[in-house]
C-alpha cells in the first residue's frame, strides 16, 4: 500500500462489493470521511480500491471493465 503496509496473514481477507461508478462513489465516500488504504488501481480486469470499515477491516470496491 502507499502508506507502507504490506499484506500479512489474517489481515487482508476482505469482501468485495461490485459498483457501477467507482470514481463517483469514492468521491462521495471521501467527502463523508471514510478512509481508503490506497488510490484506485486500474487494470485489464477493472478498477478497485480498498477502504477500511470502522473496525479496520478492508472492503474492496470493484468496478468491472466496460463491455
C-alpha positions in Angstrom: 0.0 0.0 0.0 1.0 3.6 -0.5 1.4 4.0 3.3 4.0 1.2 3.5 1.7 -1.5 4.9 2.3 -5.0 3.5 -0.1 -7.9 3.2 0.2 -10.2 6.2 -1.7 -13.4 7.3 -5.0 -12.7 8.8 -5.2 -9.1 8.0 -6.0 -8.8 4.3 -9.1 -11.0 3.8 -11.9 -8.9 2.6 -15.3 -8.8 1.0 -15.7 -7.3 -2.5 -18.6 -5.1 -3.5 -19.2 -4.5 -7.2 -20.2 -1.0 -8.1 -21.1 0.8 -11.4 -19.2 4.1 -10.9 -16.2 3.6 -8.7 -14.8 7.1 -9.1 -18.1 8.8 -8.2 -18.6 6.5 -5.2 -15.1 7.1 -3.9 -15.5 10.8 -4.2 -18.8 10.7 -2.2 -17.3 8.4 0.5 -14.1 10.5 0.9 -16.4 13.6 1.4 -18.2 11.6 4.1 -14.9 11.0 5.9 -14.2 7.3 5.0 -10.6 6.2 5.0 -9.0 4.4 2.0 -5.9 2.2 2.1 -4.9 3.1 -1.5 -5.9 5.0 -4.6 -8.0 3.5 -7.4 -6.0 0.8 -9.2 -6.9 0.2 -12.9 -6.1 -2.9 -14.8 -7.4 -5.2 -17.5 -9.8 -6.8 -15.0 -11.4 -3.5 -14.0 -10.8 -0.9 -11.2 -10.5 -1.4 -7.5 -9.8 0.4 -4.2 -9.7 -0.7 -0.6 -11.4 1.1 2.3 -11.4 0.3 6.0 -14.6 -0.4 7.9 -15.0 1.1 11.4 -13.1 -1.9 12.9 -10.2 -1.5 10.4 -11.2 -4.5 8.2 -10.7 -4.0 4.4 -13.5 -3.8 2.0 -12.8 -3.9 -1.7 -14.9 -1.7 -4.0 -14.7 -3.1 -7.6 -15.9 -1.8 -11.0 -15.6 -4.3 -13.8 -14.4 -3.2 -17.2 -16.9 -1.7 -19.6 -18.3 -4.2 -22.1 
